[in-house]
Amino acid sequence: MNTKFLAIDFETANYSRESACSIGIVRVENNKIVHKAVHLIRPPSREFVFTYIHGISWNDVKNAPTFKEVWKEIAPYFEGIDFL
């Protein structure tokens, strides 16, 4: 059976669910990693609370694309998956 799934991990800048500042993606097909990527994301606020956890600060993401812009690039990896 050729199972296809996507594993994702978000890092957030603060307590807001809209504060994604990084996303990691791994696509697995038939028990093999076929794609992996990490994208920095510019959140809508400059408030960073969790830098001490993930090491990402406003200076790291101030010129990064927004989530909407990143989504255009990562959306194809969600196509045809069996689960997330």
C-alpha positions as CSV (number, residue, x, y, z in Angstrom):
1,M,0.0,0.0,0.0
2,N,1.4,3.3,-1.0
3,T,0.4,5.6,1.8
4,K,1.0,9.3,1.3
5,F,1.1,11.7,4.2
6,L,2.3,15.1,5.2
7,A,3.9,16.0,8.5
8,I,4.0,19.7,9.4
9,D,5.4,21.7,12.3
10,F,4.7,25.3,13.0
11,E,6.7,27.7,15.2
12,T,4.8,30.7,16.5
13,A,6.0,34.1,17.5
14,N,3.6,34.6,20.4
15,Y,0.3,33.2,21.9
16,S,-1.8,34.2,18.9
17,R,-2.8,31.4,16.5
18,E,-2.0,33.8,13.6
19,S,1.6,34.3,14.7
20,A,3.2,31.5,12.6
21,C,6.8,32.4,12.0
22,S,8.1,29.1,10.5
23,I,6.7,26.0,9.0
24,G,8.5,22.7,8.5
25,I,7.0,20.2,6.0
26,V,7.9,16.6,5.3
27,R,6.0,14.5,2.6
28,V,6.2,10.8,2.9
29,E,5.2,8.3,0.2
30,N,5.5,4.6,0.5
31,N,7.5,5.0,3.8
32,K,10.1,7.3,2.1
33,I,10.6,11.0,2.5
34,V,10.1,12.5,-0.9
35,H,10.1,16.2,0.1
36,K,11.1,18.3,3.0
37,A,11.3,22.0,3.5
38,V,11.4,24.8,6.1
39,H,9.9,28.2,5.4
40,L,10.2,31.4,7.5
41,I,6.9,33.3,7.7
42,R,6.4,37.0,8.5
43,P,3.6,37.1,11.1
44,P,1.2,40.1,11.2
45,S,2.7,41.3,14.5
46,R,6.3,42.2,15.5
47,E,5.6,40.7,19.0
48,F,7.9,37.7,19.6
49,V,7.5,35.9,22.9
50,F,8.9,32.5,22.0
51,T,12.3,33.4,20.5
52,Y,13.9,31.7,23.6
53,I,12.4,28.4,22.4
54,H,13.0,28.4,18.6
55,G,15.6,31.1,18.2
56,I,13.5,33.0,15.6
57,S,13.1,36.8,16.0
58,W,11.4,39.6,14.1
59,N,14.8,40.4,12.4
60,D,14.8,36.9,11.0
61,V,11.4,37.2,9.4
62,K,10.8,40.9,8.7
63,N,11.5,40.3,5.0
64,A,10.0,36.8,4.8
65,P,6.8,36.1,2.9
66,T,3.4,36.1,4.7
67,F,1.6,32.9,5.3
68,K,-0.6,33.6,2.4
69,E,2.4,33.9,0.1
70,V,4.0,30.7,1.6
71,W,0.8,28.8,1.1
72,K,1.0,29.3,-2.6
73,E,4.3,27.4,-2.6
74,I,3.4,24.6,-0.2
75,A,-0.3,23.9,-1.2
76,P,0.7,21.4,-3.9
77,Y,2.3,19.1,-1.2
78,F,-1.1,18.6,0.3
79,E,-2.6,17.2,-2.9
80,G,-3.3,13.5,-2.9
81,I,-2.3,12.8,0.6
82,D,-4.1,10.2,2.7
83,F,-3.7,12.0,6.0
84,L,-1.9,15.0,7.6
